[in-house]
Amino acid sequence: MQFFEECGLNVEAEKLVYVHENFYTVTKIATHEIGFYFLVDLNSEFPTPDSEGYIPSREAHIRMRLLPIAAFRSSSLMPSFLREQLPRDAADRFAHPTRHLVSREG
């Protein structure tokens, strides 16, 4: 998985939770992004986060942070659908089938 490449974490994908299509424009370029979001199991070698919740990364441009689910709604977590949807689905222990979500800017 991409986690190991970017931060050295071994994770095991348990379930595909969301397929998110995002349509937006950046510097006059129309973009269609497709994201796949998985529920994962972290191994026992997970690093201890720093005081702000950040964990080490192999790539300087990537900053990964652990957040309590209660903090999602007030965070700047992107894509924004995760701020509302993820806490609701976590409360149900992701019992639903994979959700296909579509976001359109403007």
Backbone atoms as SQL, in Angstrom:
CREATE TABLE atoms (id INTEGER PRIMARY KEY, chain TEXT, resi INTEGER, resn TEXT, atom TEXT, x REAL, y REAL, z REAL);
INSERT INTO atoms VALUES
  (1, 'A', 1, 'MET', 'N', 0.829, -1.196, 0.000),
  (2, 'A', 1, 'MET', 'CA', 0.000, 0.000, 0.000),
  (3, 'A', 1, 'MET', 'C', 0.869, 1.254, 0.000),
  (4, 'A', 2, 'GLN', 'N', 0.297, 2.347, -0.368),
  (5, 'A', 2, 'GLN', 'CA', 0.978, 3.626, -0.458),
  (6, 'A', 2, 'GLN', 'C', 1.538, 4.085, 0.890),
  (7, 'A', 3, 'PHE', 'N', 0.944, 3.668, 1.980),
  (8, 'A', 3, 'PHE', 'CA', 1.425, 4.084, 3.292),
  (9, 'A', 3, 'PHE', 'C', 2.894, 3.730, 3.479),
  (10, 'A', 4, 'PHE', 'N', 3.283, 2.511, 3.118),
  (11, 'A', 4, 'PHE', 'CA', 4.664, 2.081, 3.331),
  (12, 'A', 4, 'PHE', 'C', 5.631, 2.925, 2.514),
  (13, 'A', 5, 'GLU', 'N', 5.279, 3.184, 1.270),
  (14, 'A', 5, 'GLU', 'CA', 6.138, 3.977, 0.402),
  (15, 'A', 5, 'GLU', 'C', 6.367, 5.374, 0.960),
  (16, 'A', 6, 'GLU', 'N', 5.329, 6.005, 1.490),
  (17, 'A', 6, 'GLU', 'CA', 5.422, 7.396, 1.917),
  (18, 'A', 6, 'GLU', 'C', 5.896, 7.574, 3.355),
  (19, 'A', 7, 'CYS', 'N', 5.571, 6.615, 4.230),
  (20, 'A', 7, 'CYS', 'CA', 5.922, 6.834, 5.628),
  (21, 'A', 7, 'CYS', 'C', 6.494, 5.612, 6.322),
  (22, 'A', 8, 'GLY', 'N', 6.588, 4.488, 5.633),
  (23, 'A', 8, 'GLY', 'CA', 7.162, 3.297, 6.238),
  (24, 'A', 8, 'GLY', 'C', 6.216, 2.521, 7.128),
  (25, 'A', 9, 'LEU', 'N', 4.923, 2.860, 7.106),
  (26, 'A', 9, 'LEU', 'CA', 3.952, 2.157, 7.941),
  (27, 'A', 9, 'LEU', 'C', 3.393, 0.949, 7.206),
  (28, 'A', 10, 'ASN', 'N', 3.357, -0.168, 7.896),
  (29, 'A', 10, 'ASN', 'CA', 2.718, -1.355, 7.347),
  (30, 'A', 10, 'ASN', 'C', 1.254, -1.335, 7.758),
  (31, 'A', 11, 'VAL', 'N', 0.383, -1.286, 6.794),
  (32, 'A', 11, 'VAL', 'CA', -1.051, -1.316, 7.071),
  (33, 'A', 11, 'VAL', 'C', -1.686, -2.398, 6.216),
  (34, 'A', 12, 'GLU', 'N', -2.784, -2.907, 6.684),
  (35, 'A', 12, 'GLU', 'CA', -3.518, -3.921, 5.943),
  (36, 'A', 12, 'GLU', 'C', -4.906, -3.385, 5.641),
  (37, 'A', 13, 'ALA', 'N', -5.256, -3.331, 4.360),
  (38, 'A', 13, 'ALA', 'CA', -6.581, -2.842, 3.968),
  (39, 'A', 13, 'ALA', 'C', -7.627, -3.868, 4.380),
  (40, 'A', 14, 'GLU', 'N', -8.655, -3.391, 5.079),
  (41, 'A', 14, 'GLU', 'CA', -9.730, -4.281, 5.497),
  (42, 'A', 14, 'GLU', 'C', -10.956, -4.135, 4.611),
  (43, 'A', 15, 'LYS', 'N', -11.243, -2.906, 4.191),
  (44, 'A', 15, 'LYS', 'CA', -12.472, -2.670, 3.435),
  (45, 'A', 15, 'LYS', 'C', -12.355, -1.367, 2.649),
  (46, 'A', 16, 'LEU', 'N', -12.840, -1.368, 1.426),
  (47, 'A', 16, 'LEU', 'CA', -12.977, -0.135, 0.655),
  (48, 'A', 16, 'LEU', 'C', -14.239, 0.553, 1.171),
  (49, 'A', 17, 'VAL', 'N', -14.082, 1.717, 1.777),
  (50, 'A', 17, 'VAL', 'CA', -15.190, 2.412, 2.425),
  (51, 'A', 17, 'VAL', 'C', -15.835, 3.435, 1.496),
  (52, 'A', 18, 'TYR', 'N', -15.010, 4.220, 0.773),
  (53, 'A', 18, 'TYR', 'CA', -15.529, 5.266, -0.108),
  (54, 'A', 18, 'TYR', 'C', -14.796, 5.246, -1.447),
  (55, 'A', 19, 'VAL', 'N', -15.549, 5.510, -2.498),
  (56, 'A', 19, 'VAL', 'CA', -14.991, 5.899, -3.791),
  (57, 'A', 19, 'VAL', 'C', -15.532, 7.311, -3.994),
  (58, 'A', 20, 'HIS', 'N', -14.630, 8.266, -4.077),
  (59, 'A', 20, 'HIS', 'CA', -15.031, 9.674, -4.141),
  (60, 'A', 20, 'HIS', 'C', -14.573, 10.278, -5.461),
  (61, 'A', 21, 'GLU', 'N', -15.533, 10.796, -6.226),
  (62, 'A', 21, 'GLU', 'CA', -15.219, 11.522, -7.451),
  (63, 'A', 21, 'GLU', 'C', -15.342, 13.007, -7.145),
  (64, 'A', 22, 'ASN', 'N', -14.312, 13.734, -7.464),
  (65, 'A', 22, 'ASN', 'CA', -14.260, 15.156, -7.170),
  (66, 'A', 22, 'ASN', 'C', -14.015, 15.914, -8.472),
  (67, 'A', 23, 'PHE', 'N', -14.947, 16.790, -8.823),
  (68, 'A', 23, 'PHE', 'CA', -14.831, 17.621, -10.024),
  (69, 'A', 23, 'PHE', 'C', -14.547, 19.051, -9.569),
  (70, 'A', 24, 'TYR', 'N', -13.433, 19.600, -9.998),
  (71, 'A', 24, 'TYR', 'CA', -13.086, 20.967, -9.599),
  (72, 'A', 24, 'TYR', 'C', -12.183, 21.591, -10.649),
  (73, 'A', 25, 'THR', 'N', -11.969, 22.893, -10.523),
  (74, 'A', 25, 'THR', 'CA', -11.117, 23.625, -11.458),
  (75, 'A', 25, 'THR', 'C', -9.997, 24.304, -10.679),
  (76, 'A', 26, 'VAL', 'N', -8.770, 24.129, -11.167),
  (77, 'A', 26, 'VAL', 'CA', -7.607, 24.782, -10.578),
  (78, 'A', 26, 'VAL', 'C', -6.865, 25.478, -11.696),
  (79, 'A', 27, 'THR', 'N', -6.601, 26.758, -11.512),
  (80, 'A', 27, 'THR', 'CA', -5.944, 27.589, -12.529),
  (81, 'A', 27, 'THR', 'C', -6.489, 27.315, -13.937),
  (82, 'A', 28, 'LYS', 'N', -7.807, 27.374, -14.017),
  (83, 'A', 28, 'LYS', 'CA', -8.562, 27.228, -15.268),
  (84, 'A', 28, 'LYS', 'C', -8.470, 25.833, -15.897),
  (85, 'A', 29, 'ILE', 'N', -8.024, 24.852, -15.124),
  (86, 'A', 29, 'ILE', 'CA', -7.948, 23.478, -15.623),
  (87, 'A', 29, 'ILE', 'C', -9.013, 22.647, -14.916),
  (88, 'A', 30, 'ALA', 'N', -9.978, 22.155, -15.703),
  (89, 'A', 30, 'ALA', 'CA', -11.028, 21.295, -15.151),
  (90, 'A', 30, 'ALA', 'C', -10.409, 19.949, -14.789),
  (91, 'A', 31, 'THR', 'N', -10.692, 19.498, -13.571),
  (92, 'A', 31, 'THR', 'CA', -10.082, 18.273, -13.061),
  (93, 'A', 31, 'THR', 'C', -11.142, 17.309, -12.566),
  (94, 'A', 32, 'HIS', 'N', -10.930, 16.045, -12.821),
  (95, 'A', 32, 'HIS', 'CA', -11.779, 14.962, -12.310),
  (96, 'A', 32, 'HIS', 'C', -10.856, 14.034, -11.538),
  (97, 'A', 33, 'GLU', 'N', -10.987, 14.055, -10.224),
  (98, 'A', 33, 'GLU', 'CA', -10.138, 13.262, -9.344),
  (99, 'A', 33, 'GLU', 'C', -10.961, 12.102, -8.781),
  (100, 'A', 34, 'ILE', 'N', -10.384, 10.928, -8.725),
  (101, 'A', 34, 'ILE', 'CA', -11.059, 9.786, -8.119),
  (102, 'A', 34, 'ILE', 'C', -10.193, 9.304, -6.964),
  (103, 'A', 35, 'GLY', 'N', -10.800, 9.261, -5.768),
  (104, 'A', 35, 'GLY', 'CA', -10.084, 8.822, -4.577),
  (105, 'A', 35, 'GLY', 'C', -10.701, 7.551, -4.022),
  (106, 'A', 36, 'PHE', 'N', -9.853, 6.664, -3.544),
  (107, 'A', 36, 'PHE', 'CA', -10.283, 5.418, -2.921),
  (108, 'A', 36, 'PHE', 'C', -9.864, 5.463, -1.460),
  (109, 'A', 37, 'TYR', 'N', -10.821, 5.279, -0.555),
  (110, 'A', 37, 'TYR', 'CA', -10.579, 5.398, 0.881),
  (111, 'A', 37, 'TYR', 'C', -10.863, 4.058, 1.549),
  (112, 'A', 38, 'PHE', 'N', -9.853, 3.553, 2.262),
  (113, 'A', 38, 'PHE', 'CA', -9.938, 2.234, 2.863),
  (114, 'A', 38, 'PHE', 'C', -9.925, 2.304, 4.383),
  (115, 'A', 39, 'LEU', 'N', -10.641, 1.402, 5.009),
  (116, 'A', 39, 'LEU', 'CA', -10.508, 1.138, 6.434),
  (117, 'A', 39, 'LEU', 'C', -9.291, 0.237, 6.537),
  (118, 'A', 40, 'VAL', 'N', -8.330, 0.599, 7.376),
  (119, 'A', 40, 'VAL', 'CA', -7.090, -0.170, 7.467),
  (120, 'A', 40, 'VAL', 'C', -6.821, -0.614, 8.899),
  (121, 'A', 41, 'ASP', 'N', -6.029, -1.651, 9.008),
  (122, 'A', 41, 'ASP', 'CA', -5.567, -2.154, 10.297),
  (123, 'A', 41, 'ASP', 'C', -4.091, -1.782, 10.400),
  (124, 'A', 42, 'LEU', 'N', -3.740, -1.061, 11.447),
  (125, 'A', 42, 'LEU', 'CA', -2.346, -0.663, 11.651),
  (126, 'A', 42, 'LEU', 'C', -1.627, -1.750, 12.432),
  (127, 'A', 43, 'ASN', 'N', -0.388, -2.008, 12.065),
  (128, 'A', 43, 'ASN', 'CA', 0.351, -3.034, 12.789),
  (129, 'A', 43, 'ASN', 'C', 0.840, -2.514, 14.135),
  (130, 'A', 44, 'SER', 'N', 1.418, -3.380, 14.921),
  (131, 'A', 44, 'SER', 'CA', 1.857, -3.014, 16.277),
  (132, 'A', 44, 'SER', 'C', 3.078, -2.105, 16.282),
  (133, 'A', 45, 'GLU', 'N', 3.731, -1.920, 15.146),
  (134, 'A', 45, 'GLU', 'CA', 4.919, -1.071, 15.073),
  (135, 'A', 45, 'GLU', 'C', 4.576, 0.377, 14.731),
  (136, 'A', 46, 'PHE', 'N', 3.336, 0.761, 14.928),
  (137, 'A', 46, 'PHE', 'CA', 2.916, 2.119, 14.598),
  (138, 'A', 46, 'PHE', 'C', 3.698, 3.112, 15.454),
  (139, 'A', 47, 'PRO', 'N', 4.268, 4.154, 14.834),
  (140, 'A', 47, 'PRO', 'CA', 5.087, 5.110, 15.588),
  (141, 'A', 47, 'PRO', 'C', 4.245, 5.970, 16.533),
  (142, 'A', 48, 'THR', 'N', 4.875, 6.408, 17.584),
  (143, 'A', 48, 'THR', 'CA', 4.212, 7.296, 18.534),
  (144, 'A', 48, 'THR', 'C', 4.127, 8.686, 17.927),
  (145, 'A', 49, 'PRO', 'N', 2.911, 9.260, 17.862),
  (146, 'A', 49, 'PRO', 'CA', 2.786, 10.615, 17.310),
  (147, 'A', 49, 'PRO', 'C', 3.408, 11.649, 18.248),
  (148, 'A', 50, 'ASP', 'N', 3.783, 12.804, 17.679),
  (149, 'A', 50, 'ASP', 'CA', 4.296, 13.885, 18.522),
  (150, 'A', 50, 'ASP', 'C', 3.141, 14.531, 19.278),
  (151, 'A', 51, 'SER', 'N', 3.414, 15.592, 20.011),
  (152, 'A', 51, 'SER', 'CA', 2.403, 16.217, 20.877),
  (153, 'A', 51, 'SER', 'C', 1.217, 16.797, 20.103),
  (154, 'A', 52, 'GLU', 'N', 1.384, 17.057, 18.797),
  (155, 'A', 52, 'GLU', 'CA', 0.298, 17.582, 17.977),
  (156, 'A', 52, 'GLU', 'C', -0.365, 16.498, 17.132),
  (157, 'A', 53, 'GLY', 'N', 0.059, 15.247, 17.315),
  (158, 'A', 53, 'GLY', 'CA', -0.550, 14.133, 16.605),
  (159, 'A', 53, 'GLY', 'C', 0.134, 13.753, 15.304),
  (160, 'A', 54, 'TYR', 'N', 1.227, 14.433, 14.940),
  (161, 'A', 54, 'TYR', 'CA', 1.914, 14.124, 13.686),
  (162, 'A', 54, 'TYR', 'C', 2.785, 12.879, 13.828),
  (163, 'A', 55, 'ILE', 'N', 2.829, 12.089, 12.755),
  (164, 'A', 55, 'ILE', 'CA', 3.691, 10.914, 12.735),
  (165, 'A', 55, 'ILE', 'C', 4.745, 11.107, 11.648),
  (166, 'A', 56, 'PRO', 'N', 5.905, 10.458, 11.798),
  (167, 'A', 56, 'PRO', 'CA', 6.994, 10.649, 10.834),
  (168, 'A', 56, 'PRO', 'C', 6.598, 10.243, 9.423),
  (169, 'A', 57, 'SER', 'N', 7.201, 10.916, 8.454),
  (170, 'A', 57, 'SER', 'CA', 6.951, 10.634, 7.048),
  (171, 'A', 57, 'SER', 'C', 8.288, 10.508, 6.329),
  (172, 'A', 58, 'ARG', 'N', 8.331, 9.686, 5.301),
  (173, 'A', 58, 'ARG', 'CA', 9.551, 9.543, 4.498),
  (174, 'A', 58, 'ARG', 'C', 9.683, 10.679, 3.493),
  (175, 'A', 59, 'GLU', 'N', 8.599, 11.372, 3.213),
  (176, 'A', 59, 'GLU', 'CA', 8.610, 12.442, 2.219),
  (177, 'A', 59, 'GLU', 'C', 8.281, 13.765, 2.906),
  (178, 'A', 60, 'ALA', 'N', 9.161, 14.739, 2.758),
  (179, 'A', 60, 'ALA', 'CA', 9.030, 16.016, 3.472),
  (180, 'A', 60, 'ALA', 'C', 7.741, 16.758, 3.158),
  (181, 'A', 61, 'HIS', 'N', 7.193, 16.604, 1.963),
  (182, 'A', 61, 'HIS', 'CA', 5.982, 17.341, 1.576),
  (183, 'A', 61, 'HIS', 'C', 4.704, 16.695, 2.123),
  (184, 'A', 62, 'ILE', 'N', 4.818, 15.553, 2.771),
  (185, 'A', 62, 'ILE', 'CA', 3.650, 14.871, 3.323),
  (186, 'A', 62, 'ILE', 'C', 3.692, 14.959, 4.846),
  (187, 'A', 63, 'ARG', 'N', 2.590, 15.468, 5.413),
  (188, 'A', 63, 'ARG', 'CA', 2.480, 15.536, 6.873),
  (189, 'A', 63, 'ARG', 'C', 1.238, 14.765, 7.281),
  (190, 'A', 64, 'MET', 'N', 1.451, 13.665, 7.975),
  (191, 'A', 64, 'MET', 'CA', 0.325, 12.839, 8.418),
  (192, 'A', 64, 'MET', 'C', 0.079, 13.088, 9.893),
  (193, 'A', 65, 'ARG', 'N', -1.202, 13.160, 10.203),
  (194, 'A', 65, 'ARG', 'CA', -1.581, 13.505, 11.569),
  (195, 'A', 65, 'ARG', 'C', -2.744, 12.635, 12.012),
  (196, 'A', 66, 'LEU', 'N', -2.665, 12.169, 13.238),
  (197, 'A', 66, 'LEU', 'CA', -3.761, 11.425, 13.837),
  (198, 'A', 66, 'LEU', 'C', -4.697, 12.416, 14.510),
  (199, 'A', 67, 'LEU', 'N', -5.972, 12.289, 14.213),
  (200, 'A', 67, 'LEU', 'CA', -6.980, 13.156, 14.824),
  (201, 'A', 67, 'LEU', 'C', -8.048, 12.292, 15.478),
  (202, 'A', 68, 'PRO', 'N', -8.511, 12.687, 16.658),
  (203, 'A', 68, 'PRO', 'CA', -9.665, 11.980, 17.207),
  (204, 'A', 68, 'PRO', 'C', -10.886, 12.275, 16.333),
  (205, 'A', 69, 'ILE', 'N', -11.745, 11.308, 16.178),
  (206, 'A', 69, 'ILE', 'CA', -12.918, 11.485, 15.312),
  (207, 'A', 69, 'ILE', 'C', -13.736, 12.705, 15.722),
  (208, 'A', 70, 'ALA', 'N', -13.801, 12.993, 17.004),
  (209, 'A', 70, 'ALA', 'CA', -14.578, 14.145, 17.480),
  (210, 'A', 70, 'ALA', 'C', -14.039, 15.467, 16.920),
  (211, 'A', 71, 'ALA', 'N', -12.785, 15.502, 16.502),
  (212, 'A', 71, 'ALA', 'CA', -12.179, 16.742, 15.984),
  (213, 'A', 71, 'ALA', 'C', -12.359, 16.906, 14.483),
  (214, 'A', 72, 'PHE', 'N', -12.890, 15.910, 13.794),
  (215, 'A', 72, 'PHE', 'CA', -12.997, 15.979, 12.341),
  (216, 'A', 72, 'PHE', 'C', -13.841, 17.155, 11.863),
  (217, 'A', 73, 'ARG', 'N', -14.996, 17.347, 12.453),
  (218, 'A', 73, 'ARG', 'CA', -15.931, 18.386, 11.970),
  (219, 'A', 73, 'ARG', 'C', -15.333, 19.784, 11.999),
  (220, 'A', 74, 'SER', 'N', -14.476, 20.050, 12.971),
  (221, 'A', 74, 'SER', 'CA', -13.891, 21.387, 13.082),
  (222, 'A', 74, 'SER', 'C', -12.497, 21.465, 12.458),
  (223, 'A', 75, 'SER', 'N', -12.058, 20.407, 11.802),
  (224, 'A', 75, 'SER', 'CA', -10.723, 20.393, 11.205),
  (225, 'A', 75, 'SER', 'C', -10.772, 20.889, 9.759),
  (226, 'A', 76, 'SER', 'N', -9.616, 20.977, 9.145),
  (227, 'A', 76, 'SER', 'CA', -9.530, 21.347, 7.728),
  (228, 'A', 76, 'SER', 'C', -9.307, 20.095, 6.870),
  (229, 'A', 77, 'LEU', 'N', -9.723, 18.952, 7.363),
  (230, 'A', 77, 'LEU', 'CA', -9.575, 17.674, 6.674),
  (231, 'A', 77, 'LEU', 'C', -10.154, 17.751, 5.265),
  (232, 'A', 78, 'MET', 'N', -9.378, 17.266, 4.306),
  (233, 'A', 78, 'MET', 'CA', -9.811, 17.269, 2.909),
  (234, 'A', 78, 'MET', 'C', -9.742, 15.857, 2.364),
  (235, 'A', 79, 'PRO', 'N', -10.629, 15.484, 1.497),
  (236, 'A', 79, 'PRO', 'CA', -11.752, 16.254, 0.993),
  (237, 'A', 79, 'PRO', 'C', -12.795, 16.480, 2.088),
  (238, 'A', 80, 'SER', 'N', -13.518, 17.556, 1.952),
  (239, 'A', 80, 'SER', 'CA', -14.399, 18.029, 3.018),
  (240, 'A', 80, 'SER', 'C', -15.521, 17.062, 3.382),
  (241, 'A', 81, 'PHE', 'N', -15.948, 16.183, 2.467),
  (242, 'A', 81, 'PHE', 'CA', -17.019, 15.246, 2.807),
  (243, 'A', 81, 'PHE', 'C', -16.642, 14.369, 3.993),
  (244, 'A', 82, 'LEU', 'N', -15.339, 14.138, 4.191),
  (245, 'A', 82, 'LEU', 'CA', -14.884, 13.286, 5.290),
  (246, 'A', 82, 'LEU', 'C', -15.212, 13.873, 6.665),
  (247, 'A', 83, 'ARG', 'N', -15.292, 15.188, 6.764),
  (248, 'A', 83, 'ARG', 'CA', -15.550, 15.837, 8.062),
  (249, 'A', 83, 'ARG', 'C', -16.878, 15.406, 8.665),
  (250, 'A', 84, 'GLU', 'N', -17.895, 15.225, 7.845),
  (251, 'A', 84, 'GLU', 'CA', -19.224, 14.821, 8.322),
  (252, 'A', 84, 'GLU', 'C', -19.457, 13.318, 8.173),
  (253, 'A', 85, 'GLN', 'N', -19.080, 12.781, 7.028),
  (254, 'A', 85, 'GLN', 'CA', -19.406, 11.391, 6.701),
  (255, 'A', 85, 'GLN', 'C', -18.626, 10.391, 7.545),
  (256, 'A', 86, 'LEU', 'N', -17.344, 10.622, 7.735),
  (257, 'A', 86, 'LEU', 'CA', -16.506, 9.664, 8.441),
  (258, 'A', 86, 'LEU', 'C', -16.944, 9.444, 9.897),
  (259, 'A', 87, 'PRO', 'N', -17.215, 10.492, 10.679),
  (260, 'A', 87, 'PRO', 'CA', -17.681, 10.241, 12.052),
  (261, 'A', 87, 'PRO', 'C', -18.989, 9.449, 12.106),
  (262, 'A', 88, 'ARG', 'N', -19.919, 9.740, 11.182),
  (263, 'A', 88, 'ARG', 'CA', -21.193, 8.988, 11.158),
  (264, 'A', 88, 'ARG', 'C', -20.947, 7.516, 10.841),
  (265, 'A', 89, 'ASP', 'N', -20.126, 7.266, 9.836),
  (266, 'A', 89, 'ASP', 'CA', -19.870, 5.887, 9.441),
  (267, 'A', 89, 'ASP', 'C', -19.042, 5.142, 10.490),
  (268, 'A', 90, 'ALA', 'N', -18.125, 5.838, 11.142),
  (269, 'A', 90, 'ALA', 'CA', -17.342, 5.197, 12.200),
  (270, 'A', 90, 'ALA', 'C', -18.243, 4.788, 13.361),
  (271, 'A', 91, 'ALA', 'N', -19.242, 5.617, 13.668),
  (272, 'A', 91, 'ALA', 'CA', -20.189, 5.280, 14.741),
  (273, 'A', 91, 'ALA', 'C', -20.948, 3.994, 14.427),
  (274, 'A', 92, 'ASP', 'N', -21.169, 3.732, 13.145),
  (275, 'A', 92, 'ASP', 'CA', -21.832, 2.499, 12.701),
  (276, 'A', 92, 'ASP', 'C', -20.828, 1.392, 12.411),
  (277, 'A', 93, 'ARG', 'N', -19.561, 1.627, 12.736),
  (278, 'A', 93, 'ARG', 'CA', -18.473, 0.659, 12.506),
  (279, 'A', 93, 'ARG', 'C', -18.368, 0.252, 11.034),
  (280, 'A', 94, 'PHE', 'N', -18.649, 1.204, 10.151),
  (281, 'A', 94, 'PHE', 'CA', -18.521, 1.021, 8.700),
  (282, 'A', 94, 'PHE', 'C', -19.276, -0.215, 8.210),
  (283, 'A', 95, 'ALA', 'N', -20.471, -0.398, 8.750),
  (284, 'A', 95, 'ALA', 'CA', -21.295, -1.565, 8.411),
  (285, 'A', 95, 'ALA', 'C', -21.896, -1.479, 7.012),
  (286, 'A', 96, 'HIS', 'N', -21.914, -0.305, 6.404),
  (287, 'A', 96, 'HIS', 'CA', -22.525, -0.103, 5.091),
  (288, 'A', 96, 'HIS', 'C', -21.647, -0.645, 3.967),
  (289, 'A', 97, 'PRO', 'N', -22.253, -0.886, 2.804),
  (290, 'A', 97, 'PRO', 'CA', -21.434, -1.216, 1.629),
  (291, 'A', 97, 'PRO', 'C', -20.602, 0.004, 1.225),
  (292, 'A', 98, 'THR', 'N', -19.661, -0.196, 0.335),
  (293, 'A', 98, 'THR', 'CA', -18.830, 0.910, -0.161),
  (294, 'A', 98, 'THR', 'C', -19.720, 2.030, -0.677),
  (295, 'A', 99, 'ARG', 'N', -19.432, 3.263, -0.240),
  (296, 'A', 99, 'ARG', 'CA', -20.197, 4.422, -0.702),
  (297, 'A', 99, 'ARG', 'C', -19.493, 5.071, -1.892),
  (298, 'A', 100, 'HIS', 'N', -20.288, 5.431, -2.915),
  (299, 'A', 100, 'HIS', 'CA', -19.777, 6.177, -4.052),
  (300, 'A', 100, 'HIS', 'C', -20.280, 7.604, -3.890),
  (301, 'A', 101, 'LEU', 'N', -19.375, 8.544, -3.693),
  (302, 'A', 101, 'LEU', 'CA', -19.736, 9.943, -3.452),
  (303, 'A', 101, 'LEU', 'C', -19.183, 10.814, -4.571),
  (304, 'A', 102, 'VAL', 'N', -19.914, 11.866, -4.914),
  (305, 'A', 102, 'VAL', 'CA', -19.499, 12.778, -5.968),
  (306, 'A', 102, 'VAL', 'C', -19.571, 14.206, -5.430),
  (307, 'A', 103, 'SER', 'N', -18.497, 14.970, -5.622),
  (308, 'A', 103, 'SER', 'CA', -18.462, 16.388, -5.239),
  (309, 'A', 103, 'SER', 'C', -18.209, 17.215, -6.489),
  (310, 'A', 104, 'ARG', 'N', -18.937, 18.311, -6.595),
  (311, 'A', 104, 'ARG', 'CA', -18.743, 19.223, -7.717),
  (312, 'A', 104, 'ARG', 'C', -18.566, 20.632, -7.176),
  (313, 'A', 105, 'GLU', 'N', -17.496, 21.261, -7.583),
  (314, 'A', 105, 'GLU', 'CA', -17.212, 22.633, -7.173),
  (315, 'A', 105, 'GLU', 'C', -17.880, 23.590, -8.134),
  (316, 'A', 106, 'GLY', 'N', -18.584, 24.562, -7.580),
  (317, 'A', 106, 'GLY', 'CA', -19.173, 25.645, -8.354),
  (318, 'A', 106, 'GLY', 'C', -20.046, 25.227, -9.428);
